[in-house]
Amino acid sequence: MAFLGLALAVLLLSMASAAAPCAEKEKSSLLQFLADLSMDGGLAMSWRNGTVDCCSWEGITCNRHGAVTEVSLPQRGLKGHISSDLSGLTALQRLNLSHNLFSGGLPLKRLVSSTAMIVVDVSYNHLGGGLGELPSSDTIHGWPLQVLNISSNMFTGEFPSSSWKSMKNLVALNASNNSFSGQVPSSFCLGSPSIAVLDLQHNQFNGNIPSVLGNCSMLRVLMVGHNSLSGTIPDELFNATSLERLSFRGTGLQGTLDGAVGKLTDLVALDLGENNFTGKIPESIGQLKRLEELYLDYNMLSGELPSNLSNCTSLRNMNLMYNNFSGLLSKVNFATLQNLEILDIAINNLSGVIPETIYSCTNLIALRVAGNNFHGELSPRIVNLKSLTFLSIYGNSFTNITKAFQILKSSNTIRVLFMGKNFMCEAMPQDKTIDGFDNLQVLAIDQSSLTGKMPTWLSKLKNLEVLFLNDNRLKGQIPSWINLLSRLLYLDLSNNNLTGKIQTALLDMTMLKSINSAYPSYFVLPIFFVESHQYLQANAFPKVLDLSNNNFTGRIPQDIGQLALLNSLNLSFNRFYGQIPQALCNLTNLEVLDLSSNLLTGTIPTALNNLHFLSMFNISNNDLEGSVPTEGQLSTFPESSFDGNPKLCGSMLIHHCNAIEAPPNSNVMARDLSEKIIFSIAFAVSFVLGVLYDQLVLSTFHCCIHL
């Protein structure tokens, strides 16, 4: 054996030494390719200034005859046009120019005319224009091309239809993330009977799904999502029984889900989300024993969930959110779904209690049952879900919030916890023994009319970044321990009965003062405010401080200017008095500033014009005076932003400023007590009138949590 190994090594060494250098013609083609680049990513150093043998150049592979067989230059920062001179490399089999900055057209006709080309990958560039028809092959076997990846470019026009008659060997085509239009080509399987992967996602295809795709007997992956299709899924498509992955997400398809889907027994992933399907999930779904991913979200499906879902024992991810499913969830025996990791059934009409069988799914990492009609108490068995990181029971009719937190405190893996819109009118848990939640980043206990004070156990949540306590009936002051939540970047305490002044501790919140250098971590499921706003990590949340609709009083402190990272500050509908602090001009990241319906006096600081990102500004229903700036950012807001301040004047207001009026002194003396009393009465009236306005002019960052 040792002798044979030595002999083989000698043979390989002799073959390597016998390998011929590249031909001059090959070298010339490569140098012309280099010459067409405006940015070469350092290739010139290797190619022009290196060895004369191009077979030794970076990214170049040759056969033993010195012919170039592979050009592999991904992620090199190359910029320019792809030279058609590459077609001079007659033995070239693989071309990989992906993840660069190439622009212009793709000389595909010249490239595939090679009798050797097997793989072309030019994905993730800036190539554009039409693809063009490909030449016919002179041989009965057609062109040898097997893999063509032109994804993530800017190609336009209709996809060439007759080209594939010569692509008899094509196995994989990825044309996703372009701007191809017209109908989905129906000739793929006719010209390329071996095609196994067809990805046309994120284009502008229209029309119906060609029924002839059902003749693609070798097709394993069909992805046509995010186009503008119409009609239904043709019955013939279910004849493509080799399919393993099928996606028509976001295409506008309609109709019912055909029971013939049960014929696709090799299916691993089925994504029909974001369409207009109606009716029930067919019972035949239970025949898909290999199914791991099922996405039927954002449709109009209804009825009870079929019990046969229990037969899909390979399921890992099931997303049925935003439909009209009803009945009992217990129809499905989740004890058989031991591989289930993500279950999302939010925003349906399911009722009853959460079935105990769910707690047998010990691999579950995300459970979202928000927006249904579930009731009862949280089961102690939920602690069996040792890997659970995301839990949302938001918007149901659960009871006994204290018991729920006593149970969940043992779940140290939870990072996202939505409990809001449950436990109506109960008392906020004050039990000091509640601890745990070591990894909790997002907590929502909102819209529940909970009574009591902000509980001290919240101060133990050292990793908390987002806290929603809005729309309750909490009273008392903001506790001094609030600054112990050093990672907090989003705090919503609006619509409560909180009192007192703005605490100094609130102005010492680390994450609102300086940029966090911690590496961001991602959630298992996106967090929704509204459908158009989704967040996959806590750091992506806007930096928000919302104290609106409470009974806070005193002056707005100058130290509020320390919260330099704030994107939204809402202090409306309180009893703050005194002047608008000049320090607000330091909050240069502000997009929302709402100081409406308070007792503020004095003039509008002109320095607020420095807040160039403001998209929503409201100081209505105060007692401000003087002129509204006629230039700069503040002048761009409508009259409604200044309403209810009869002493204000400006070109956009009913009360115009007289040229002879002297500007008021910016250092206005404090009003005497009697004036405050009179204005307080006026404020009470304006408060009621302002509520409607406040509801109409909601901040972008103050939306009801859905999930």
VEXVEXLUM-306666 format. One record per residue (C-alpha): residue in one letter; x, y, z. Coordinates in steps of 0.1 Angstrom, whole numbers, m for minus. Layout:
BEGIN
SITE  residuo      X      Y      Z
SITE        a      X      Y      Z
...
This chain:
BEGIN
SITE  residuo      X      Y      Z
SITE        m      0      0      0
SITE        a     28     24      8
SITE        f     44     16    m26
SITE        l     11     23    m44
SITE        g      7     56    m26
SITE        l     43     67    m35
SITE        a     37     57    m71
SITE        l      5     77    m73
SITE        a     22    108    m59
SITE        v     50    105    m84
SITE        l     24    101   m112
SITE        l      5    132   m101
SITE        l     38    152    m98
SITE        s     48    142   m133
SITE        m     14    151   m147
SITE        a     16    185   m130
SITE        s     50    192   m143
SITE        a     39    183   m177
SITE        a     10    208   m176
SITE        a     14    233   m205
SITE        p     13    270   m199
SITE        c    m17    290   m212
SITE        a    m19    298   m248
SITE        e    m12    333   m260
SITE        k    m48    336   m273
SITE        e    m62    326   m239
SITE        k    m39    352   m222
SITE        s    m50    379   m247
SITE        s    m87    372   m239
SITE        l    m82    376   m202
SITE        l    m62    408   m206
SITE        q    m89    423   m228
SITE        f   m114    414   m200
SITE        l    m92    432   m176
SITE        a    m88    462   m199
SITE        d   m126    467   m199
SITE        l   m127    471   m162
SITE        s   m129    506   m146
SITE        m   m121    490   m112
SITE        d   m100    459   m112
SITE        g   m100    450    m75
SITE        g    m62    446    m76
SITE        l    m63    420   m104
SITE        a    m38    440   m125
SITE        m    m11    433    m98
SITE        s    m17    396   m102
SITE        w    m23    394   m139
SITE        r     m1    420   m156
SITE        n     27    421   m131
SITE        g     28    385   m122
SITE        t     39    354   m140
SITE        v     35    352   m178
SITE        d     16    320   m174
SITE        c    m21    330   m170
SITE        c    m29    296   m156
SITE        s    m12    309   m124
SITE        w    m32    341   m123
SITE        e    m57    347    m94
SITE        g    m91    333   m101
SITE        i    m80    313   m132
SITE        t    m80    275   m135
SITE        c    m66    257   m165
SITE        n    m66    221   m177
SITE        r    m33    202   m183
SITE        h    m33    215   m218
SITE        g    m31    251   m207
SITE        a    m66    259   m217
SITE        v    m86    281   m192
SITE        t   m115    261   m178
SITE        e   m127    284   m150
SITE        v   m128    321   m143
SITE        s   m139    326   m106
SITE        l   m138    362    m94
SITE        p   m168    367    m70
SITE        q   m169    396    m45
SITE        r   m138    414    m59
SITE        g   m153    449    m64
SITE        l   m149    446   m102
SITE        k   m166    474   m121
SITE        g   m171    478   m158
SITE        h   m185    458   m187
SITE        i   m183    420   m191
SITE        s   m161    416   m222
SITE        s   m174    395   m249
SITE        d   m138    385   m255
SITE        l   m142    359   m228
SITE        s   m158    338   m255
SITE        g   m123    334   m269
SITE        l   m117    310   m239
SITE        t   m130    280   m259
SITE        a   m125    255   m231
SITE        l   m142    277   m204
SITE        q   m166    257   m184
SITE        r   m174    279   m154
SITE        l   m177    316   m151
SITE        n   m184    332   m118
SITE        l   m185    370   m116
SITE        s   m211    373    m89
SITE        h   m213    400    m63
SITE        n   m195    427    m82
SITE        l   m204    460    m99
SITE        f   m206    450   m135
SITE        s   m230    471   m156
SITE        g   m243    471   m192
SITE        g   m255    441   m210
SITE        l   m246    404   m206
SITE        p   m230    389   m238
SITE        l   m248    357   m231
SITE        k   m251    347   m267
SITE        r   m213    347   m271
SITE        l   m207    330   m238
SITE        v   m231    301   m242
SITE        s   m220    295   m278
SITE        s   m189    279   m263
SITE        t   m191    241   m266
SITE        a   m178    238   m231
SITE        m   m197    263   m209
SITE        i   m216    246   m181
SITE        v   m220    273   m154
SITE        v   m226    310   m157
SITE        d   m231    330   m125
SITE        v   m233    368   m128
SITE        s   m257    373    m99
SITE        y   m257    404    m77
SITE        n   m244    429   m102
SITE        h   m259    460   m120
SITE        l   m263    443   m154
SITE        g   m294    455   m174
SITE        g   m312    456   m207
SITE        g   m329    427   m224
SITE        l   m315    392   m222
SITE        g   m319    385   m259
SITE        e   m327    353   m277
SITE        l   m300    326   m276
SITE        p   m286    310   m308
SITE        s   m297    276   m319
SITE        s   m274    247   m314
SITE        d   m261    227   m344
SITE        t   m260    195   m323
SITE        i   m289    173   m313
SITE        h   m278    176   m276
SITE        g   m280    214   m276
SITE        w   m257    237   m257
SITE        p   m240    222   m226
SITE        l   m250    250   m202
SITE        q   m264    235   m170
SITE        v   m266    264   m145
SITE        l   m275    300   m153
SITE        n   m277    325   m124
SITE        i   m285    360   m135
SITE        s   m304    369   m103
SITE        s   m303    403    m85
SITE        n   m295    425   m115
SITE        m   m316    450   m135
SITE        f   m326    430   m166
SITE        t   m358    441   m182
SITE        g   m382    431   m210
SITE        e   m399    398   m218
SITE        f   m380    367   m210
SITE        p   m368    351   m242
SITE        s   m391    321   m250
SITE        s   m375    303   m279
SITE        s   m340    303   m263
SITE        w   m346    272   m243
SITE        k   m351    249   m272
SITE        s   m313    247   m274
SITE        m   m309    245   m236
SITE        k   m315    208   m234
SITE        n   m290    203   m206
SITE        l   m302    232   m184
SITE        v   m307    221   m148
SITE        a   m310    253   m128
SITE        l   m321    288   m138
SITE        n   m322    317   m113
SITE        a   m336    349   m128
SITE        s   m350    363    m96
SITE        n   m348    400    m84
SITE        n   m349    416   m118
SITE        s   m375    434   m138
SITE        f   m386    409   m164
SITE        s   m421    414   m176
SITE        g   m447    396   m198
SITE        q   m460    362   m191
SITE        v   m441    334   m174
SITE        p   m424    315   m202
SITE        s   m441    282   m209
SITE        s   m413    266   m229
SITE        f   m389    257   m200
SITE        c   m397    220   m198
SITE        l   m401    216   m236
SITE        g   m366    228   m243
SITE        s   m350    218   m210
SITE        p   m365    185   m199
SITE        s   m339    182   m172
SITE        i   m346    215   m154
SITE        a   m348    210   m117
SITE        v   m346    246   m103
SITE        l   m366    275   m117
SITE        d   m365    307    m97
SITE        l   m384    337   m112
SITE        q   m392    355    m79
SITE        h   m393    393    m76
SITE        n   m400    403   m112
SITE        q   m429    419   m130
SITE        f   m443    388   m147
SITE        n   m481    389   m153
SITE        g   m508    366   m165
SITE        n   m516    331   m155
SITE        i   m494    303   m144
SITE        p   m487    281   m174
SITE        s   m503    248   m170
SITE        v   m475    231   m190
SITE        l   m452    236   m160
SITE        g   m469    204   m148
SITE        n   m450    185   m175
SITE        c   m417    193   m158
SITE        s   m411    159   m145
SITE        m   m377    167   m130
SITE        l   m387    200   m115
SITE        r   m378    201    m77
SITE        v   m379    239    m70
SITE        l   m404    263    m85
SITE        m   m403    299    m71
SITE        v   m424    325    m88
SITE        g   m434    347    m58
SITE        h   m437    385    m58
SITE        n   m449    389    m93
SITE        s   m482    402   m106
SITE        l   m499    370   m116
SITE        s   m537    363   m118
SITE        g   m560    334   m118
SITE        t   m556    302    m99
SITE        i   m531    274    m96
SITE        p   m537    251   m125
SITE        d   m546    216   m116
SITE        e   m519    203   m141
SITE        l   m492    218   m119
SITE        f   m498    191    m93
SITE        n   m486    166   m119
SITE        a   m450    178   m112
SITE        t   m447    153    m84
SITE        s   m410    157    m80
SITE        l   m415    192    m65
SITE        e   m398    198    m32
SITE        r   m402    236    m29
SITE        l   m431    255    m43
SITE        s   m436    293    m38
SITE        f   m462    317    m52
SITE        r   m460    342    m24
SITE        g   m474    377    m31
SITE        t   m485    370    m66
SITE        g   m523    379    m64
SITE        l   m535    343    m70
SITE        q   m570    334    m59
SITE        g   m594    305    m57
SITE        t   m594    276    m34
SITE        l   m565    252    m25
SITE        d   m570    221    m46
SITE        g   m570    188    m28
SITE        a   m546    177    m55
SITE        v   m518    193    m35
SITE        g   m517    160    m17
SITE        k   m500    145    m48
SITE        l   m468    164    m41
SITE        t   m456    139    m15
SITE        d   m420    151    m19
SITE        l   m429    186     m9
SITE        v   m406    201     18
SITE        a   m417    237     16
SITE        l   m451    252      4
SITE        d   m454    290      4
SITE        l   m487    305     m8
SITE        g   m487    335     15
SITE        e   m499    370      6
SITE        n   m525    360    m19
SITE        n   m563    359    m21
SITE        f   m570    322    m15
SITE        t   m603    314      1
SITE        g   m620    282     15
SITE        k   m605    256     37
SITE        i   m572    239     39
SITE        p   m577    206     21
SITE        e   m576    174     42
SITE        s   m551    160     17
SITE        i   m525    183     34
SITE        g   m520    154     57
SITE        q   m504    134     29
SITE        l   m474    157     29
SITE        k   m453    137     53
SITE        r   m420    154     43
SITE        l   m434    189     46
SITE        e   m412    211     69
SITE        e   m424    246     60
SITE        l   m460    257     55
SITE        y   m468    294     48
SITE        l   m505    303     41
SITE        d   m504    337     59
SITE        y   m522    368     46
SITE        n   m550    351     27
SITE        m   m587    347     32
SITE        l   m588    311     42
SITE        s   m615    300     67
SITE        g   m630    271     85
SITE        e   m615    248    111
SITE        l   m579    237    108
SITE        p   m579    201     94
SITE        s   m570    175    120
SITE        n   m548    159     93
SITE        l   m522    185     99
SITE        s   m512    162    127
SITE        n   m499    139    101
SITE        c   m473    164     88
SITE        t   m448    152    114
SITE        s   m418    168     97
SITE        l   m433    203    101
SITE        r   m408    229    116
SITE        n   m425    262    106
SITE        m   m462    267    102
SITE        n   m475    302     95
SITE        l   m513    307     92
SITE        m   m515    343    104
SITE        y   m540    369     90
SITE        n   m567    345     78
SITE        n   m603    338     90
SITE        f   m597    304    106
SITE        s   m622    296    133
SITE        g   m631    268    157
SITE        l   m609    251    183
SITE        l   m571    248    179
SITE        s   m574    214    197
SITE        k   m586    199    164
SITE        v   m549    195    157
SITE        n   m529    170    178
SITE        f   m497    189    182
SITE        a   m481    161    202
SITE        t   m473    145    169
SITE        l   m454    176    156
SITE        q   m423    170    176
SITE        n   m401    189    151
SITE        l   m422    221    152
SITE        e   m401    252    160
SITE        i   m423    281    149
SITE        l   m461    283    151
SITE        d   m478    315    140
SITE        i   m516    316    140
SITE        a   m520    353    148
SITE        i   m550    373    136
SITE        n   m577    347    131
SITE        n   m609    338    148
SITE        l   m598    307    167
SITE        s   m613    302    201
SITE        g   m613    280    232
SITE        v   m582    274    252
SITE        i   m546    268    241
SITE        p   m544    230    237
SITE        e   m521    213    262
SITE        t   m506    192    233
SITE        i   m488    223    221
SITE        y   m466    221    252
SITE        s   m454    187    239
SITE        c   m436    205    211
SITE        t   m404    209    231
SITE        n   m384    223    201
SITE        l   m408    253    198
SITE        i   m388    285    198
SITE        a   m416    309    187
SITE        l   m453    308    196
SITE        r   m477    336    184
SITE        v   m514    332    190
SITE        a   m521    369    191
SITE        g   m554    384    179
SITE        n   m577    354    184
SITE        n   m605    346    209
SITE        f   m585    323    233
SITE        h   m594    325    269
SITE        g   m585    310    303
SITE        e   m552    311    322
SITE        l   m517    304    310
SITE        s   m508    268    315
SITE        p   m479    259    338
SITE        r   m469    234    312
SITE        i   m455    262    290
SITE        v   m423    259    310
SITE        n   m417    226    291
SITE        l   m408    248    261
SITE        k   m372    251    271
SITE        s   m361    268    239
SITE        l   m390    294    236
SITE        t   m376    328    228
SITE        f   m407    345    213
SITE        l   m442    344    229
SITE        s   m471    366    219
SITE        i   m506    360    234
SITE        y   m516    396    226
SITE        g   m552    405    220
SITE        n   m571    376    235
SITE        s   m591    371    267
SITE        f   m566    355    290
SITE        t   m570    361    328
SITE        n   m548    361    360
SITE        i   m518    381    350
SITE        t   m500    375    383
SITE        k   m501    338    378
SITE        a   m490    342    342
SITE        f   m458    361    353
SITE        q   m452    337    381
SITE        i   m451    309    355
SITE        l   m431    327    329
SITE        k   m404    339    352
SITE        s   m389    304    349
SITE        s   m385    308    312
SITE        n   m351    324    310
SITE        t   m349    319    272
SITE        i   m377    343    263
SITE        r   m365    375    246
SITE        v   m399    388    232
SITE        l   m430    387    254
SITE        f   m463    403    243
SITE        m   m490    401    269
SITE        g   m511    431    261
SITE        k   m548    435    255
SITE        n   m555    407    280
SITE        f   m562    405    317
SITE        m   m586    435    314
SITE        c   m589    457    345
SITE        e   m567    434    367
SITE        a   m540    447    389
SITE        m   m504    450    377
SITE        p   m484    422    394
SITE        q   m464    438    422
SITE        d   m450    405    436
SITE        k   m413    412    444
SITE        t   m405    375    439
SITE        i   m410    379    401
SITE        d   m375    377    387
SITE        g   m359    357    359
SITE        f   m364    370    324
SITE        d   m326    374    321
SITE        n   m327    376    283
SITE        l   m359    396    279
SITE        q   m355    424    253
SITE        v   m391    434    244
SITE        l   m420    435    269
SITE        a   m455    446    261
SITE        i   m481    448    289
SITE        d   m503    474    273
SITE        q   m540    482    264
SITE        s   m552    462    294
SITE        s   m565    489    318
SITE        l   m543    475    345
SITE        t   m543    493    378
SITE        g   m515    499    403
SITE        k   m480    513    400
SITE        m   m450    505    378
SITE        p   m438    473    395
SITE        t   m403    472    409
SITE        w   m395    438    394
SITE        l   m392    456    361
SITE        s   m359    471    374
SITE        k   m344    436    372
SITE        l   m348    434    334
SITE        k   m312    444    326
SITE        n   m314    435    289
SITE        l   m348    452    283
SITE        e   m347    474    252
SITE        v   m384    480    245
SITE        l   m412    485    271
SITE        f   m448    491    264
SITE        l   m470    500    294
SITE        n   m494    523    275
SITE        d   m532    523    277
SITE        n   m535    512    313
SITE        r   m546    529    345
SITE        l   m512    530    362
SITE        k   m507    558    388
SITE        g   m479    573    408
SITE        q   m446    587    396
SITE        i   m421    573    372
SITE        p   m399    553    396
SITE        s   m363    565    402
SITE        w   m350    530    392
SITE        i   m359    536    355
SITE        n   m323    544    346
SITE        l   m313    510    358
SITE        l   m327    497    325
SITE        s   m295    508    308
SITE        r   m304    492    275
SITE        l   m339    508    272
SITE        l   m344    526    239
SITE        y   m382    526    236
SITE        l   m405    536    265
SITE        d   m442    541    260
SITE        l   m461    551    291
SITE        s   m489    570    273
SITE        n   m525    569    283
SITE        n   m521    562    320
SITE        n   m527    582    352
SITE        l   m491    589    361
SITE        t   m482    621    379
SITE        g   m453    642    391
SITE        k   m424    658    373
SITE        i   m401    643    347
SITE        q   m377    624    369
SITE        t   m339    631    365
SITE        a   m334    594    362
SITE        l   m356    593    331
SITE        l   m332    618    315
SITE        d   m302    595    322
SITE        m   m312    566    300
SITE        t   m280    554    285
SITE        m   m293    541    252
SITE        l   m310    574    244
SITE        k   m278    593    250
SITE        s   m251    574    231
SITE        i   m249    548    204
SITE        n   m249    512    215
SITE        s   m219    492    203
SITE        a   m234    459    212
SITE        y   m239    434    184
SITE        p   m275    433    173
SITE        s   m295    401    179
SITE        y   m324    390    157
SITE        f   m359    379    166
SITE        v   m372    346    154
SITE        l   m403    363    141
SITE        p   m408    399    130
SITE        i   m426    422    154
SITE        f   m454    441    138
SITE        f   m468    475    146
SITE        v   m488    478    115
SITE        e   m483    456     84
SITE        s   m459    481     69
SITE        h   m437    483    100
SITE        q   m419    452    110
SITE        y   m389    448    132
SITE        l   m365    419    133
SITE        q   m342    432    160
SITE        a   m346    456    190
SITE        n   m319    480    177
SITE        a   m341    486    146
SITE        f   m368    502    168
SITE        p   m370    540    167
SITE        k   m358    556    199
SITE        v   m390    567    215
SITE        l   m401    584    248
SITE        d   m439    587    250
SITE        l   m454    602    282
SITE        s   m485    615    265
SITE        n   m520    615    281
SITE        n   m510    614    317
SITE        n   m510    640    345
SITE        f   m474    650    345
SITE        t   m467    686    357
SITE        g   m438    710    361
SITE        r   m414    724    336
SITE        i   m399    704    307
SITE        p   m363    702    320
SITE        q   m334    715    300
SITE        d   m317    682    306
SITE        i   m340    665    281
SITE        g   m315    677    255
SITE        q   m292    649    267
SITE        l   m313    623    250
SITE        a   m296    630    217
SITE        l   m306    598    199
SITE        l   m344    603    204
SITE        n   m364    599    172
SITE        s   m398    606    188
SITE        l   m407    627    219
SITE        n   m444    629    229
SITE        l   m453    649    260
SITE        s   m488    659    248
SITE        f   m519    660    270
SITE        n   m502    667    303
SITE        r   m499    698    325
SITE        f   m464    709    317
SITE        y   m459    747    320
SITE        g   m432    773    314
SITE        q   m413    778    282
SITE        i   m404    753    255
SITE        p   m368    745    265
SITE        q   m341    757    241
SITE        a   m323    724    247
SITE        l   m347    706    225
SITE        c   m327    718    196
SITE        n   m300    694    206
SITE        l   m323    665    197
SITE        t   m312    666    160
SITE        n   m325    630    153
SITE        l   m361    639    162
SITE        e   m387    630    136
SITE        v   m417    634    159
SITE        l   m421    662    185
SITE        d   m455    666    201
SITE        l   m459    691    230
SITE        s   m496    698    224
SITE        s   m523    703    250
SITE        n   m502    715    279
SITE        l   m498    748    297
SITE        l   m467    760    278
SITE        t   m460    798    275
SITE        g   m435    821    259
SITE        t   m423    820    223
SITE        i   m413    792    199
SITE        p   m375    788    200
SITE        t   m362    795    165
SITE        a   m335    770    172
SITE        l   m361    743    167
SITE        n   m355    749    129
SITE        n   m323    729    134
SITE        l   m344    697    137
SITE        h   m342    689    100
SITE        f   m356    654    103
SITE        l   m389    665    118
SITE        s   m419    650     99
SITE        m   m445    656    126
SITE        f   m446    687    149
SITE        n   m475    697    172
SITE        i   m476    725    198
SITE        s   m513    731    195
SITE        n   m535    740    225
SITE        n   m510    758    247
SITE        d   m506    795    256
SITE        l   m477    803    233
SITE        e   m472    837    218
SITE        g   m452    857    192
SITE        s   m445    848    156
SITE        v   m442    814    140
SITE        p   m409    812    120
SITE        t   m416    819     84
SITE        e   m385    801     72
SITE        g   m369    768     80
SITE        q   m383    735     91
SITE        l   m411    748    113
SITE        s   m426    768     85
SITE        t   m434    736     66
SITE        f   m460    724     91
SITE        p   m498    730     87
SITE        e   m519    754    107
SITE        s   m532    726    128
SITE        s   m497    722    144
SITE        f   m502    756    160
SITE        d   m539    757    167
SITE        g   m552    767    201
SITE        n   m526    793    207
SITE        p   m545    826    202
SITE        k   m514    848    209
SITE        l   m494    832    181
SITE        c   m493    849    147
SITE        g   m479    839    114
SITE        s   m484    837     76
SITE        m   m500    802     79
SITE        l   m523    813    108
SITE        i   m555    832    109
SITE        h   m538    858    130
SITE        h   m511    875    109
SITE        c   m483    893    125
SITE        n   m482    931    121
SITE        a   m450    946    108
SITE        i   m450    972    136
SITE        e   m454    946    163
SITE        a   m424    944    185
SITE        p   m411    909    190
SITE        p   m419    896    224
SITE        n   m392    892    249
SITE        s   m378    857    248
SITE        n   m372    857    285
SITE        v   m409    858    294
SITE        m   m415    862    332
SITE        a   m435    834    348
SITE        r   m472    839    349
SITE        d   m487    846    383
SITE        l   m508    820    400
SITE        s   m542    835    391
SITE        e   m533    834    354
SITE        k   m524    798    357
SITE        i   m557    790    373
SITE        i   m576    807    345
SITE        f   m556    790    319
SITE        s   m561    756    336
SITE        i   m598    760    330
SITE        a   m592    768    294
SITE        f   m569    738    292
SITE        a   m596    715    304
SITE        v   m618    725    275
SITE        s   m590    723    250
SITE        f   m581    689    263
SITE        v   m614    675    253
SITE        l   m614    692    219
SITE        g   m578    681    213
SITE        v   m584    644    218
SITE        l   m599    641    184
SITE        y   m569    659    168
SITE        d   m545    637    187
SITE        q   m561    606    174
SITE        l   m560    619    138
SITE        v   m524    630    140
SITE        l   m508    599    155
SITE        s   m471    597    154
SITE        t   m455    572    131
SITE        f   m439    556    161
SITE        h   m470    554    184
SITE        c   m491    527    169
SITE        c   m511    500    185
SITE        i   m491    468    189
SITE        h   m507    441    169
SITE        l   m484    412    175
